[in-house]
Each structure stands twice: as structure tokens, then as C-alpha cells.
Amino acid sequence: MYDEKRYAVRPKIEEGEALTSYLFRLAEANGTSFLGIIHTINTQDYLKIYSKRYYHLDLIPYRQVDVSLLESLLCMSHDELLSHTYYPAVAKIYDNPLDEIDDISFQLSLLIETKKRKFCRKCLLENRGYKLIWQIKDIEICKIHNIPIESVCRNCGKIQPFTREQMMIPSCVFCTYPLRFGHEDCVVKEVQQEFSIQLKIYEVWERLLRSKGAISSRIDDFNLQQTLALKMLYLSQSQENKYRMSRIKYLTKGEIKFLRRLIRGEDPKYHSIIGILIRFFLKSNYSIDEFQKVDVSKEFIQSMLEDQQKTERGPCFTPWCQYKGTTTTMFEYIQYKKANVTHHTSSICTSCFVSYGYDRKNGEWGEIGNTINLVSDIILPLLEVGVSRNKMGQMLAEISIHKINIIIGYMYNQNLIPKDYKFLSNLKLQTEEGLVNKFKILRKHVGGFRYKMVTIANKLFGWSALEYYIYYYTSEVQMYLIHNERKEEKEPRVHKDLDQKLVEYQEICKLEKKTFSSKDFYESYGVSHGVLGCYNLFDEVAAAREKQNEQLKSDEIQFYWSKAREYTEKKLNEEQPFNCESVYAAIGKRRKWLKENSPDFAEWIHQQVDVSKRQQAEIQLHQAKKKIKETIKQLVENDINVSKTNIAKYSGINMWGQIELGMYYHSLIENLGEGENSDAG
């Protein structure tokens, strides 16, 4: 009973209003604060609830508050209270949400805006509450008014935080400008298709948040998440009975991998089942009702559970390889990155040097590329009938002369060139010593790029393109390339006296009064960023820049000090008053900057202001004395009694309590009395 009476005034909660929004309005109606309500309902079993965690009230309130107590305070049923949070959507996807509350909260936070408050201005004009659905990141348009969902004040341009006291009245937390006001509405001029996507997002989320019951019954012994994963994969593959990854639509490779791990009971990471489900509905044409009714075939489930990526290397199929049909010479080619796009378990036969792997589409072991076909069916038959390379280039429009040279260079080393082929009889190949070393030199110039090596090989060694490929496909060079695939780092050029160059550059910057720039240093001395790293000179560069910055700051302070001296001396000479603010304005710097960068300078300005004050006090005292003397003279001439009261009356100067003026007055009176006595004598 005590709890029910604690908040006696309970404003009506708006349909779809976020729980945090309503609690602010409840606090206002009962003359308390939102923080006071939070302290009342916070269980502190999990963590003390701070402002950065308030969004958990809208996600899954069980995490940090006593839901039963909150129901009692608000006089709401359990279901009604939770309908103003994202919990109903969670309950449709997880069997036991409270058992995975941390993971679910994290997954929801990826989809929900938790740092800023979003709103529709026109909706706020009609109702005071902030809707729960506005916080969804994908929601960008109010479907009622067809205007953008905003999060920025139109007056000051600042983003509105997720929670703050101004939620009681929808106004900006920074300038108090009403959020429901603004300039002329910019109605969304999107194409119909884009607006329809927003409507689809609304439809999916409203169904998840407002409908009762799960969006799917569980399949056999699978839990609810696994069931949803099975249905998404099944529908993405057009309800085929056998799982085939290459046939899946609507889902990315990462999402497919996540769902497969989820189905198999493995530990899935990096994705949100809620996010994948929502994106699936948006990309596909399936409605939630269709999704709910679909039955996944037993064959599909079985193929999904049995499908495991093969990792055992298959045999060599090259017809001319002496190890054909065996795996004896198969070497795992992990660094064959280009092939890894279309195949996995990439391997190469170290006898015939043909690459193999499992095709990612059909899962079958086979050749990567088409070397076997080019040799057996195209180039070899032409060589056997004596067709020259140039003629081949004319005959085979789809194959370049460069590719023909590659194949012939390969065939030469595999002893596949017919002995009577006359067009290679003039090729005078010399016994090249140290071939591997020469290819190491080529790689230092261009890395592992085979095509780029051709030009460099011609310049350095005088090889033609055909000669290059003949040497390239020799056994020793191929074995070197296979086992040393990674690009070797180039040795940096030797740069002498780099320390001296840094000092020299500093002096140039000082003389030319320019800022020390690493980029300018690199360009001026031909020194790359990598060379500085090689010689461990980054600290020296940073120190040089810091030293220059200190010098520049010192010069800057001296400049401002000279301006301040000039200004204060002028004012003192002209006997014009000034204060600290006027000095700051004259030099163009604020007090905070001066105190941080030159405390002595800031103190000196205060001292000069004190000098100005004393000067002005002296001037005012002198003027007052002059006025008093003139007033006494007038009083005497008009035969009016000379007194402090009459002087104050006729001069406007009150001498009471002013010692120096009082003493001056008495000295004038004494002089006046002596003058009268002198006249009488």
C-alpha cells in the first residue's frame, strides 16, 4: 500500500512511449526527480545505475531495477510495463532471456541509439512522450508525418542526450528551446521505394514489440535462436532440400557463418541474431506470417548438420605429372591469396607446379585456374603442327601473346615441347648460374609481382619475355617462390648525418618563422617516414617539434607582452582608466590562456591595473580639492556661511568620512581666517 501511494499522481502513459520518458513525466507530476525514482527501484544486485546506463530501463529493465516494485509503484500489470521496453522483441527470439541478459543487452545496444534522444517534432507537439521506436537506429522517418526523426536542436544545433531533466518538457537541454518548434518543415522527398523500406522497418519492429507470442515455434530439439537461424537459411536458399552456401541470398558470408555455428551449438561471435533477423526481413520479400508458417525440411536440417568444410588435400590430376593421382607432392599454399577467394585449402603440386583447391561453390577438389586445359587442348596441339607464337597470337584472340609465353615457358620445363618444334630452335638459352639469387634481386625491385618482373629482368639481365618465363618455371625458382611467398622488406637507403639534418632544419624553421613539419622535412631532405623509423628518430623529431613549439610560444608571449606595455603606457600617459578585460582585448588573448602559458604576464597585467586605479584616485582627489576651493570662494563672495554642509550642497562633494578632503577643507578655512584677521589689522 505504501508503494502504491508513493506516486499518487500517475499521468496517462502514451501508446508506444519509452519507459524512461514516462518516468520523467511521472517525476514531474509528483514533484520529485527522475533520479529519486531510480534510487527507489534500483536493486543494485547487478551494478549501481548511472546516467550512462539509464538506457537499460528501455532495453531490459530486469538488468538493474526491481520490476515487481516498479509495477506496484506505477499500478501497471507486468505485461503492460514491459510493453514500453524492448523486452517483448527479445522474448520472441530467446527461450530464456534473463539467462543471457548481458549478451542480449549488448546485441540490442548495436541496434538501438543509446547516447542521444531521437524525436519527431510534430509528434511532440501532439503528445509529450518520447516513443520507444524512435530510438531504433534504422528508423529515420516518422511514418505519421513523413518528416525526419531528429536528434538535434534547431536553435543551437546541439545533439540531445538520451536522458536529462528537460524530458519533462520537450525542450533543448542546452538552450531550452522547445524541440517541437523549428523552421519550415522539410518534408521527406524520398522516392517511394525508400519510404517503403522505412515502412517495412516499422512493420517488422512493431510486430516484434507489440504482437503476442513467438514469431516461430521451435523445431524438434533446437532452441528458439537455432530455429530462427534454420528458417532464415532455408528461406534464403529458396526452400531447397539440401544446404548449399552458394545458393543463399539475403545473408552475408559472415552472417551465414554465424548462423551455422549457432545451429551446431558452437560459440558464435561478432553478430546479433536480432539484427540478422531484421535485415533478413528487410532484404527478402517474406512477411513475418510467412516466416512463422514455413516448415524446414528434414533433409535440409540433416545436410546443414553434416556440411563440414573439407580440409584434407586432394590428389594431383595433371596428366603429365609423375605423381598424378597421389597427394605425395601436394604442398599447402596458404599464401596464395588470389586463389583463396574462389577456393579453400589451396595447394600446389611441387612436381608439376599446378595449383589445386576446393571450389567454394560446389565443394569439389580441382585445379585452380586452367593451366591443364591451355596446355593439353590449345597450345600443345598448335605446337605439334608447327604454329609459331606470333601466329598463335593471331589465331587465339582470347589469349594474349604474354599468356602464350607463360604457357610455353611452363611447358619447356615440363618437357612438353615437341622435339621437332622449329620456332624454339633459335632460342639460345645459357646456363644461368644463381637463378634463385637473380629472382631475389627481382623481388627486391617489384615484390612478388610476376608480370612486373619481366621488364626489370630485361633491364638487368637482358632476358626476353619467353626467356624470363622459362627461367621462372624452373624447379629451383618455383620452390623458392613457394616457400618465400611473402614480399621481402626493402632495405632503406643509408642516410648520413640525419641528426645534423634535423638541427639544420630547425634553424631554417626558426629563421623563416615557419612551423616544424615532418612532411616538409621528408620532402626537403628526401627522407621517408620509414627511414626515420629505421633509425629510431621519431623521438628526435617529436623533441625538435616540441622545442620549436616552445620557442614559438615564447616569441608569441613576448609579442603580447610588448603590445600590453604599449597599451598600458599609453593609457597611463593619457591618464585614462583601464582594467584587465580591456588589456586582454587589446592584445587579443583571454585571461585563461595567459594564466596557463605565462602566469607572470597575467600577474603583471593585474599590477598595471592597480597602478591605473591609484592614478585615477589621485586625479579624482585633485579635482575634488579644486572644486572645494572654488566653492568656498563663491560662498564667501555671496556672504554665505562656509560649512561642510553648504560645500556639499553647492559643490556636490561630501567630505564626511574622507580624511584627506577634510584636512584640506580645514587648511583652507584656516588660511581664510588668517586672511580676514590680516584685513582687520
LINNOR-V215459 format. One line per field, one symbol per residue. phi: phi as a letter, one per 30 degrees, with the letter a starting at -180 (. if undefined). psi: psi as a letter, one per 20 degrees, with the letter a starting at -180 (. if undefined). burial: I if it has 9 or more other C-alpha atoms within 8 Angstrom, else O. A space follows every 10 residues. Layout:
phi->???
psi->???
burial->???
This chain:
phi->.dddddcdcb dddddidddd dddddddddc ibcedddddd cddidcaddc ddcedddddb dedbbddddd eddchcdedd dddcbddedd ddccdbeddb dddddddddd ccdccbccac dddddcbddc ddddddeddb bdddchbddc bbddccicdd ddbaddddbd bddccidedd cldeecedcd dedddddddd deeddddddc dciddaddch cddddddddd ddddddchhd dbdbedcdci cddddddddd ddddidddbi bcdddddddd dddccdcddd ddddcddddd dddddddbdd bdddddcdec ddceibcecd bdcddddddd dcbbhdbbdd ccicdbaddd dcicdadcjb deddddccde edddcidddd deeddcddcd dddddddddd dedchcdedc dddcdddcdc dddieddddd dddddbicdd dddedddddd cidddddedd ddcdeddddd dddbdddddd ddddcdhded dddddddddd ddhbddbddd deddcicddd ddddchcddd dddddddddd dddddddddd dddddddddd ddddhcdabd dddeddcibc ddddddcaed dddddddddd dddddddddd dddddddddd dddddddchc edbddddddc cicccdicdd ddddeddddd dddddddddd d
psi->hgghignhon qppqpjqqgh ghhghggghj kaqghggghg iphjhfqpor hijhihhhfn hhhiqohggh gghilqrghg ghijrjghhg hihqgnhihk hggggghhih hpoihqpqqp ghhhhhqiqp qghhiphioi qoigilrqpr jppigijqpp rgqrhihgpn rpigjjppii raappnpolq qhghhhghhh ggggghhhhh qqrrjqqqoc jqagghghgg hggghhkkkq ippohiipri qrgghggghg hghjjroqrj rphggggghg hhhrjprhgg hhiqppqhgg gghghhoppp ipparpjphj pikpjrjgjp ppmhjmhghi girrlprppj gilpqrrppi gijqpaqoak ggggggifgg hhhhjkprgh hghhhnhipr hghghgghgg hgijlipqhj ohijhionpq ooqlgghhhg ghhhgjbjog hhhgghhggg ikqrgggghg hhjqghgghg hgilhqpqpq pqqpoqlhgh hggghghghg gilqpppggh gghhjkprhh ghhhjljhhg ggggggghgg ghhghgghgh ghggggghgg ghhjlpqqag hhgghhikqr hggghhhnhh gghhggghhg ghghghgggh gghggghggh ggghgghjlq porhghghgi ijooipiogg hghgghhggg hgghhghhgh .
burial->OOIIOOIOOO OOOOOIIIII IIIIIIIIII OIIIOOIIOO IIOIOOOOIO OOOIIIIIII IIIIIIIOII IIIIOOOOOO IIIIIIIIII IIIIIOIOOO IOOIIOIIIO IIIIOIIIII IOIIOOOIII IIOIIIIOII IIOOOIIIII IOIIOOOOOI IIIOOIIOOI IIIOOOIOII OOOOOOOOOO OOOOIOIIII IIOIIIOIIO OOOOIIOIOO OIIIIIIIII IIIIOIIOOO OOIOOOOIOO IOOOIIOIII IIIOOOOIOO IOOIIIIIOI IIOOOOOIOO IIOOOIOOOI IOIIOOOOOO OOIOIIIIOO IOIIOIIOII OIIOOOOOII OIIIIIIIII OIOIIIIIII OOIOIIIIOO OOOIIIOIII IIIIOIIOIO OIIOOOOOOI IOOIIIIIII IIIOOOIOOO IOOOOOOOOO OOOOIIOOIO OIIIOIIOOO OOIIOIIIOO OOIOIIIIII IIIIOOIIII OOOOOOOOOO OOOOOOOOOO IIIOIIOOII OOOOOIOOOO IIOOOOIOOO IIIOOOIOOO IOOIIOOIIO OOOOOOIOOI IOIIOOIIOO IIOOOIIIOI OOIIIIIOOO OOIIIOOIIO IIOOIIOIIO OIIOIIOOOO IOOIIOIIIO IIOOIIOOOO OIOOOIIIOO IOIOIOOOOO IIOIIOOIOO OOOOOOOOOO O
